[in-house]
Amino acid sequence: MPSPHLAESDSDGPVLMAYLGWLRRRWWILLLAAVLGTAGGLAVSQVQQARYTSTTSLLVRPVGASAGDSNPNAKVNLDTEAQVVRSLVVGERAKGLMKSSTPADELVQSATVNVPPNSQVLQVSYEADSPKEAQAGSHAFAQAYLDLRRATAQASLDNQVKSLQQQIADLNKQLTAVSGKVAAAPANSVERKRAEADQSVLTNNLTSLNNRLSPLLSEGIDPGEIISDAPLPDSPSSPNRTLNLASGLGAGLLLGIVLALVLDRLDTRVRRGRDISDRTGLPLLLELPQKTATVGVLPATHKISRELGRLRNVLLSAVPPAREAGRGRLLLLCDGSSGSAAGFVAANLAAAYARTGQQVALLTTKPDSTLTAITGVTEGRHSLAAVLRRDVPALKALTPVPGLGQLRVLVPGDLEADVELPVAALLEILAELSARFDHVLIETAQPTVAVEAQALGRHVDAVIVVAESGRTRSGEISAALKQFEQVDAPVLGAVLAPRMPASAAPAKPAPTVAKPRPRPSPGPSGGAPSVESTMVLPRMNPSPTGASAGSAKPAGPPKPTGQAKPTGQAKPTAPAGPVPVAGSGHGHGSTYRSRGDAGSVDGSGRSYALDSGEDLG
């Protein structure tokens, strides 16, 4: 199984970071929505008619029953009084004061009342089309309210005085009648005593009523006063441009966030490693950085190279041994979508294998592959197209990668995209390469486009789907998995490659006819090979001594390799020490052990050692 540290953790940081990443991807929607909202607020400010507001402040005092309350701290309920100010009764009075023809209910709609906290003050505001109308309306409503309050209080006071006076008149009549009874009754008689008692009660009641009437007759009505009269406005109160712009900006941002969230939910492009596992269920083997400035075989110290080196280590234990003993492992890397991501990952993964000293072959079945540009090889006279035409053996068509002699590339050549590649011939090529190389990596297009990708998937040891960050969609990965599942291909997992630069977009090369070149002869075993060289390191030959690499002695002086031998012909091994190999691409006499010191191809248990280079043409 792949190493867990290569895949993205389920808890990859706070959720806030995920949302910030989403906002970063959709920033242009938020910016556009904010600009449109601000422009809308500005347009509203230009369309709205200018309105002016003036405010009058009133000090409200208790009147009527509240004035005669024994509690000197009694206060007026200003919330109720505020509703009175905006009543139709006050509106009718204000209409008369303003000498306006506008209906009272429309005038009331233009008036507003504010109650400052912890005060006995009412602020009456009036909005109109001109400063003078606003000033007159505010003063009119304030004065109309005071007049109504005074009239109401005066009417209540008059009613109280009238009621008391009527009661006093009735008591005086009763008192006159009782006084007559007292005068007419005999002295010390029961009737006289009763009449005197009634006379005393009536006298007391009359005194009480007179005491209540006296302050009412002397009381003055003071409903309140205007403490700050309405000023003449010098600037319009509406439209409020600042408020409109802020409201438009806020509404635009809110709409932009909603729109960006909807688009992000509808977008199925893979941007993080967890998108692959969450949406398709395919295990994630490795997530590379989202961007890369260089598209090519990166140096061993590069971050991507180190990550692919770790993936190589995992694959060495996760990929099962080759189906046939003594053969190299076949690893197929297919694109999850159109692009050059699979070629980039395949080239750098092959370089990671080659840096361990193992023999690696890399080929592509994509006519528009950029593998040639990525690896830096020169399009020579031999290619996969020539091999499929039986013009040249596969081993002869291999091209060395500059600086990595253990890595050979089989360039596509003039493959036709409209013609299906012969799978049987491709399998023969893979069998020939796996017999001489420790690892054979194959780059293919997505299986929904390239039929040979699905066909080769069932014959390789492992399949890896390469997704390109920000370009591959989860539906494309699911479609590729479905194609591989139909042939029971050993799909190991997925690799999320960085977003390839625009310059790395694949372009179909124009077909060229290569001129025949003379067959190169092998040089001295210790010399550096030419880029055009067809020399490859041989896989393994039996060693009669059965010595292992650890017991090898230092090599003697390099010897000429002699005449090249046909492909597959065994050659006696050199003495116990390692022999410099021509065509290794390193330019020195170091010897690299091939894979599998543990056993031979024929199963005899004999050990193997590398011999000198041979012409496999």
C-alpha positions in Angstrom: 0.0 0.0 0.0 1.2 3.5 -0.6 2.8 5.4 2.2 0.3 7.5 4.1 2.5 10.5 4.3 2.4 11.0 0.5 -1.4 11.6 0.4 -3.2 14.6 1.8 -4.4 14.1 5.3 -8.1 14.4 6.0 -7.4 17.1 8.5 -5.2 19.3 6.3 -5.6 22.5 8.4 -8.4 24.6 9.6 -11.6 24.9 7.5 -10.9 28.6 7.3 -7.9 27.9 5.1 -10.1 25.9 2.7 -12.5 28.8 2.4 -9.7 31.2 1.8 -8.4 29.0 -1.0 -11.9 28.9 -2.5 -12.1 32.7 -2.3 -8.7 33.0 -3.8 -9.8 30.9 -6.8 -13.0 33.0 -7.3 -11.6 36.4 -6.4 -12.6 37.8 -9.8 -16.3 37.1 -9.2 -16.1 38.9 -5.8 -14.3 41.8 -7.4 -16.8 42.1 -10.3 -19.7 41.8 -7.9 -18.3 44.5 -5.6 -17.7 46.8 -8.6 -21.2 46.3 -9.9 -22.7 46.8 -6.5 -20.8 50.0 -6.0 -21.8 51.2 -9.4 -25.4 50.4 -8.6 -25.3 52.4 -5.4 -23.8 55.3 -7.2 -26.5 55.1 -9.9 -29.2 55.1 -7.2 -27.7 58.2 -5.7 -27.8 59.9 -9.0 -31.4 58.9 -9.8 -32.9 59.8 -6.4 -34.5 63.2 -5.9 -32.8 65.5 -3.3 -34.8 65.7 0.0 -34.3 68.1 2.9 -35.0 67.5 6.5 -35.5 69.9 9.4 -36.0 69.1 13.1 -37.7 70.8 16.0 -37.1 69.9 19.6 -40.0 70.0 22.1 -39.9 69.9 25.9 -43.1 68.2 27.1 -44.5 69.0 30.5 -47.3 67.2 32.4 -50.7 68.7 32.1 -54.2 67.9 33.5 -54.3 65.0 36.0 -50.5 64.6 35.8 -50.0 68.2 36.8 -52.1 67.8 40.0 -50.5 64.5 40.8 -49.0 64.3 44.3 -45.8 62.9 42.9 -43.6 65.8 41.8 -41.4 63.4 39.7 -44.2 62.3 37.5 -43.2 62.1 33.8 -45.0 62.0 30.6 -45.1 58.8 28.5 -43.2 60.2 25.5 -43.7 57.0 23.4 -47.4 57.6 23.5 -46.9 61.3 22.8 -44.7 60.5 19.8 -47.7 58.6 18.3 -49.9 61.6 19.0 -47.6 63.8 17.0 -48.0 61.6 13.9 -51.8 61.4 14.3 -54.2 62.7 11.7 -55.6 65.2 14.2 -52.2 66.9 14.5 -51.8 66.5 10.7 -55.0 68.5 10.1 -53.8 71.2 12.4 -50.4 71.3 10.8 -52.0 71.5 7.4 -53.8 74.6 8.5 -50.6 76.1 9.9 -48.7 75.3 6.7 -51.6 76.5 4.5 -50.9 73.5 2.3 -53.3 71.7 0.0 -51.6 68.3 0.5 -53.8 65.8 2.3 -53.1 65.4 6.0 -52.2 61.7 5.7 -49.4 62.5 3.1 -48.1 65.2 5.4 -48.0 62.7 8.3 -45.9 60.3 6.2 -43.2 63.0 5.9 -43.0 63.6 9.6 -40.9 61.5 12.0 -40.6 61.7 15.8 -37.5 60.6 17.7 -37.4 60.2 21.5 -33.9 60.8 23.0 -33.4 58.4 25.9 -33.7 59.6 29.5 -35.3 62.9 28.5 -38.7 64.6 28.3 -37.9 65.9 24.8 -39.5 65.1 21.5 -37.6 65.7 18.2 -40.1 66.3 15.4 -38.5 66.0 11.9 -40.1 66.8 8.6 -38.8 65.9 5.1 -39.7 67.9 2.0 -38.4 68.7 -1.5 -37.2 72.2 -0.5 -35.4 73.5 2.6 -38.3 76.0 3.3 -41.0 73.3 3.2 -38.9 71.1 5.5 -38.5 74.0 8.0 -42.2 75.0 7.8 -43.4 71.4 8.2 -41.3 70.6 11.2 -42.4 73.8 13.0 -46.0 73.3 12.0 -46.2 69.7 13.4 -44.5 70.7 16.6 -46.8 73.7 17.1 -49.9 71.7 16.1 -49.0 69.1 18.7 -48.6 71.7 21.4 -51.8 73.4 20.5 -53.7 70.1 20.5 -52.2 69.2 23.8 -53.1 72.6 25.3 -56.7 72.4 23.9 -57.1 68.8 25.2 -55.8 69.8 28.6 -58.0 72.9 28.7 -61.1 71.0 27.7 -60.4 68.4 30.4 -59.9 71.2 33.0 -63.1 72.9 32.0 -65.0 69.7 32.4 -63.6 69.2 35.8 -64.5 72.8 36.9 -68.0 72.5 35.5 -68.6 69.2 37.3 -67.3 70.6 40.6 -69.4 73.7 40.2 -72.5 71.6 39.5 -71.9 69.5 42.6 -71.4 72.7 44.7 -74.7 74.1 43.4 -76.5 70.9 44.3 -75.0 70.9 47.8 -76.0 74.5 48.3 -79.6 73.7 47.5 -79.5 70.8 49.9 -77.9 72.8 52.5 -80.6 75.6 52.2 -83.3 73.0 52.6 -81.7 71.4 55.7 -81.1 74.8 57.3 -84.9 75.5 57.0 -85.6 72.2 58.7 -83.3 73.1 61.5 -85.0 76.4 62.0 -88.5 74.9 61.9 -87.9 72.0 64.3 -88.4 72.4 68.0 -85.3 72.7 70.2 -83.9 69.5 71.6 -86.2 67.5 69.3 -85.1 64.4 67.3 -85.9 66.1 64.0 -83.8 69.1 64.9 -80.8 66.9 65.8 -81.1 64.9 62.6 -81.3 68.1 60.5 -78.3 69.6 62.2 -76.3 66.4 61.5 -77.2 66.6 57.8 -76.4 70.2 57.8 -72.9 69.4 59.1 -72.3 66.7 56.5 -73.4 69.0 53.6 -71.2 71.8 54.9 -68.1 69.5 55.0 -68.8 68.2 51.5 -69.2 71.7 50.2 -65.9 72.8 51.8 -64.2 69.9 50.1 -65.6 70.7 46.7 -64.6 74.3 47.1 -61.0 73.2 48.0 -60.8 71.1 44.8 -62.3 73.9 42.6 -60.0 76.7 43.8 -56.7 75.3 42.3 -58.5 74.4 39.1 -59.7 77.9 38.6 -56.2 79.3 39.2 -54.3 76.6 37.3 -52.6 77.6 34.0 -52.2 75.2 31.0 -48.6 74.6 30.1 -48.3 71.6 27.6 -44.6 72.3 26.9 -42.5 74.5 24.7 -40.2 74.5 21.6 -36.7 74.6 22.9 -35.1 74.3 19.5 -37.0 75.6 16.5 -36.6 74.0 13.0 -33.5 75.5 11.2 -33.3 76.0 7.5 -31.4 73.0 6.0 -28.3 73.9 4.0 -27.8 70.5 2.5 -30.0 67.6 1.4 -30.5 64.7 3.8 -31.1 62.2 1.0 -29.9 60.6 -1.0 -27.1 59.6 1.3 -24.3 58.8 -1.2 -22.1 57.2 1.4 -24.8 54.9 2.6 -25.8 54.0 -0.9 -22.3 53.1 -1.9 -21.7 51.1 1.2 -25.1 49.3 0.7 -24.3 48.6 -2.9 -20.8 47.3 -2.0 -22.2 45.0 0.7 -25.0 43.7 -1.5 -22.5 43.1 -4.4 -20.1 41.2 -2.1 -22.9 39.1 -0.7 -24.2 38.2 -4.2 -20.7 37.5 -5.3 -20.0 35.2 -2.4 -23.2 33.3 -3.1 -22.5 33.1 -6.9 -18.9 32.0 -6.3 -20.0 29.4 -3.8 -22.5 28.0 -6.3 -20.0 28.0 -9.2 -17.4 26.3 -6.9 -19.8 23.6 -6.0 -20.7 23.0 -9.6 -17.0 23.0 -10.6 -15.8 19.4 -10.7 -12.1 20.2 -11.4 -9.6 18.6 -9.1 -7.6 21.2 -7.2 -6.5 19.2 -4.1 -5.5 15.7 -3.5 -8.5 15.0 -1.3 -10.8 15.9 -4.2 -9.7 12.8 -5.9 -10.3 10.4 -3.0 -13.5 12.1 -1.8 -15.1 12.2 -5.2 -13.9 9.1 -7.0 -12.7 6.8 -4.2 -9.3 6.3 -5.9 -6.4 6.3 -3.4 -4.1 9.2 -3.6 -0.4 8.2 -4.0 1.1 11.7 -4.2 0.1 15.3 -4.3 2.8 17.5 -6.0 2.9 21.3 -5.6 0.1 23.1 -7.6 2.4 25.0 -9.8 5.8 24.5 -11.4 7.8 27.0 -13.5 9.9 24.3 -15.2 8.6 21.4 -17.3 11.4 18.9 -17.8 13.5 16.4 -16.0 14.1 18.2 -12.8 17.4 17.9 -10.8 17.5 15.5 -7.9 17.5 18.3 -5.4 14.2 19.7 -6.6 11.2 19.4 -4.3 9.2 17.5 -6.9 12.1 15.1 -7.6 12.3 14.4 -3.8 8.6 13.7 -3.6 8.8 11.4 -6.7 11.8 9.7 -5.1 9.6 8.8 -2.1 6.9 7.6 -4.5 9.5 5.4 -6.2 10.4 3.9 -2.9 6.7 3.2 -2.2 6.2 1.7 -5.6 9.2 -0.6 -5.2 7.3 -2.3 -2.3 3.7 -1.7 -3.5 4.0 -2.8 -7.1 4.0 -6.6 -7.3 6.9 -8.4 -9.0 6.8 -8.9 -12.8 4.5 -11.6 -14.0 7.4 -13.5 -15.5 10.6 -14.1 -13.6 13.6 -12.2 -14.7 11.6 -9.4 -16.4 11.4 -5.8 -15.5 8.3 -4.2 -14.0 5.8 -2.5 -16.3 4.2 0.7 -15.0 1.5 2.5 -17.0 0.9 6.2 -16.4 -2.2 7.6 -18.1 -3.5 11.2 -18.2 -6.7 11.9 -16.4 -7.4 14.6 -19.0 -5.9 16.1 -22.1 -2.5 17.6 -21.4 1.1 16.8 -20.6 0.8 15.9 -16.9 1.4 12.2 -17.3 4.5 12.8 -19.5 5.9 15.2 -16.9 5.3 12.7 -14.0 6.5 9.7 -16.1 9.8 11.4 -17.1 10.7 12.5 -13.6 9.6 9.2 -12.0 11.7 7.4 -14.6 14.6 9.7 -13.7 14.1 8.8 -10.0 14.4 5.1 -10.8 17.4 5.7 -13.0 19.2 7.6 -10.2 19.3 4.4 -8.2 21.4 2.7 -10.9 18.5 0.7 -12.4 17.9 0.4 -16.1 14.8 2.3 -17.1 13.0 2.6 -20.4 10.3 5.2 -21.1 8.0 5.3 -24.0 4.7 7.0 -25.0 1.8 6.0 -27.2 0.6 9.6 -27.5 1.1 11.1 -30.9 1.0 14.6 -29.4 3.2 13.8 -26.4 5.7 16.4 -25.2 7.9 13.7 -23.7 10.6 14.6 -26.2 10.7 18.2 -25.0 10.4 17.2 -21.4 13.3 14.7 -21.4 15.4 16.9 -23.8 16.1 14.0 -26.2 16.7 14.6 -29.9 14.1 13.3 -32.3 16.4 10.8 -34.1 15.9 8.6 -37.0 14.2 5.9 -34.9 10.9 6.1 -33.1 7.9 4.1 -31.9 6.3 4.6 -35.2 9.3 3.1 -36.9 9.3 0.1 -34.5 5.6 -0.5 -35.2 6.3 -0.5 -38.9 9.0 -3.1 -38.3 11.7 -0.8 -39.7 13.9 -1.1 -36.6 14.0 -3.2 -33.4 12.7 -1.5 -30.2 16.1 -1.6 -28.5 17.7 0.2 -31.4 15.1 2.9 -31.4 15.8 3.9 -27.8 17.3 7.3 -27.3 19.4 8.2 -24.2 18.5 11.1 -21.9 21.3 13.6 -21.6 22.9 13.2 -18.2 21.0 10.0 -17.3 22.6 7.1 -19.1 20.4 4.6 -17.2 17.3 6.1 -18.8 16.3 5.6 -22.4 13.3 7.1 -24.2 11.3 5.7 -27.1 9.9 8.8 -28.8 6.5 8.6 -30.5 7.6 9.8 -34.0 5.0 10.3 -36.6 2.2 8.3 -35.0 -1.2 9.1 -36.4 -3.9 10.1 -33.9 -6.7 8.9 -36.1 -5.3 5.3 -36.4 -5.6 2.9 -33.5 -2.2 1.5 -32.4 -1.8 -2.3 -32.8 -1.9 -3.6 -29.3 -0.2 -6.9 -30.2 2.8 -5.1 -31.6 2.9 -2.9 -28.5 2.9 -5.9 -26.2 5.9 -7.4 -28.2 7.8 -4.1 -27.7 7.0 -4.1 -24.0 8.1 -7.8 -23.7 11.4 -6.9 -25.5 12.0 -3.9 -23.3 11.1 -5.7 -20.0 13.6 -8.4 -20.8 16.4 -5.9 -20.9 15.3 -3.2 -18.4 14.5 -3.2 -14.8 11.6 -0.8 -15.2 9.5 0.1 -18.2 7.3 3.2 -17.9 4.5 3.8 -20.5 2.8 7.2 -20.9 -0.7 7.0 -22.5 -3.6 9.3 -23.1 -6.8 9.0 -21.0 -8.4 5.6 -21.7 -11.6 7.2 -22.8 -9.6 8.7 -25.8 -6.8 6.1 -26.3 -8.1 2.6 -26.8 -4.6 1.2 -26.3 -4.5 2.6 -22.8 -7.3 0.2 -21.7 -5.8 -2.7 -23.6 -2.3 -2.3 -22.1 -3.7 -1.8 -18.6 -4.5 -5.5 -18.2 -0.9 -6.5 -19.2 1.1 -4.2 -17.0 2.0 -4.6 -13.3 0.4 -1.4 -12.1 -1.6 1.6 -13.5 -1.4 5.1 -12.1 -3.8 7.8 -13.2 -2.2 11.3 -13.4 -4.5 14.2 -12.7 -3.5 17.8 -13.5 -4.3 20.3 -10.8 -7.1 22.8 -11.8 -7.7 21.1 -15.2 -8.7 17.5 -14.7 -12.3 16.9 -13.7 -13.4 14.2 -11.2 -15.8 12.9 -13.9 -12.8 12.2 -16.2 -11.0 10.2 -13.5 -14.2 8.2 -12.8 -14.6 7.5 -16.5 -10.9 6.3 -16.7 -11.4 4.1 -13.7 -14.5 2.5 -15.3 -12.5 1.7 -18.4 -9.8 0.0 -16.4 -12.2 -1.8 -14.2 -13.8 -3.4 -17.3 -10.5 -5.1 -18.1 -9.5 -5.8 -14.5 -6.4 -3.5 -14.7 -4.3 -3.2 -11.5 -5.0 0.5 -10.8 -2.8 1.4 -7.9 -3.9 5.0 -7.3 -3.6 8.6 -8.5 -1.0 11.3 -8.6 -2.0 14.9 -8.6 0.5 16.8 -10.9 1.0 20.5 -10.9 -0.7 22.8 -13.3 1.3 22.6 -16.5 2.4 26.0 -18.0 0.8 27.1 -21.2 4.1 26.5 -23.0 3.9 22.8 -22.1 0.6 22.3 -23.9 1.0 19.4 -26.3 1.1 20.1 -30.0 1.1 17.5 -32.6 4.4 17.5 -34.4 4.5 17.6 -38.2 5.5 14.3 -39.7 9.2 14.3 -40.9 11.1 11.8 -42.9 14.4 11.0 -41.3 17.4 10.5 -43.4 19.3 7.2 -43.0 22.4 7.5 -40.9 25.3 5.1 -40.8 25.2 2.6 -38.0 27.3 3.8 -35.1 30.0 1.5 -34.0 30.6 1.0 -30.3 33.4 3.0 -28.9 35.7 2.1 -26.1 34.0 0.8 -23.0 35.1 3.8 -20.9 34.2 6.5 -23.3 31.1 8.8 -23.0 28.3 8.0 -25.4 26.8 10.3 -28.0 23.3 11.4 -27.6 22.6 9.6 -30.9 24.0 6.4 -29.5 21.9 3.2 -29.5 24.0 1.6 -26.8 22.1 0.4 -23.7 23.3 -1.3 -20.7 22.7 -5.1 -21.0 20.4 -6.6 -18.5 22.2 -9.6 -17.0 24.5 -12.4 -18.2 25.5 -15.5 -16.2 28.7 -15.2 -14.2 30.6 -18.5 -14.0 32.1 -17.5 -10.7 28.8 -16.6 -9.1 30.4 -13.6 -7.4 28.1 -10.9 -6.0 28.5 -7.2 -6.5 29.7 -6.8 -3.0 32.8 -9.0 -3.7 33.7 -7.4 -7.0 37.2 -6.1 -7.4 38.2 -2.8 -9.0 38.1 -2.9 -12.8 41.3 -3.0 -14.8 42.0 -0.8 -17.8 39.1 -0.6 -20.2 39.0 -3.0 -23.1 37.5 -2.5 -26.5 34.1 -3.9 -26.8 34.7 -5.5 -30.1 32.0 -6.4 -32.6 28.4 -5.8 -31.6 26.3 -8.9 -31.0 22.7 -9.5 -31.9 19.9 -8.8 -29.5 19.4 -11.4 -26.8 22.7 -13.3 -27.5 24.5 -14.1 -24.2 28.0 -13.0 -23.7 30.5 -14.3 -21.2 30.9 -12.0 -18.3 34.0 -10.1 -17.6 36.2 -11.0 -14.6 35.0 -10.5 -11.1 35.4 -6.8 -11.1 32.8 -4.4 -12.6 33.5 -3.4 -16.2 32.9 0.1 -17.5 30.0 0.2 -19.8 29.8 2.2 -23.0 26.7 4.2 -23.5 26.0 4.6 -19.8 25.8 8.3 -20.2 28.0 9.0 -17.2 31.3 9.4 -18.9 33.3 7.4 -16.4 33.9 3.7 -15.7 31.4 3.2 -12.9 29.3 0.0 -13.1 25.7 -0.2 -12.1 24.2 -3.5 -11.0 21.1 -4.5 -12.7 18.0 -5.5 -10.7 17.8 -8.9 -9.1 21.0 -10.2 -7.8 18.9 -12.8 -6.0 18.2 -15.0 -9.0 18.8 -15.5 -12.7 16.4 -15.5 -15.6 16.6 -19.3 -16.1 16.0 -20.0 -12.4 19.3 -21.7 -11.9 20.2 -19.5 -9.0 23.4 -18.2 -10.6 24.5 -14.7 -10.0 24.8 -12.1 -12.7 27.1 -9.2 -13.5 27.0 -6.5 -16.1 29.3 -6.8 -19.0 30.4 -4.1 -21.4 28.1 -2.3 -23.6 26.8 -3.9 -26.8 25.1 -2.6 -29.9 21.6 -3.8 -29.6 20.7 -2.7 -33.1 
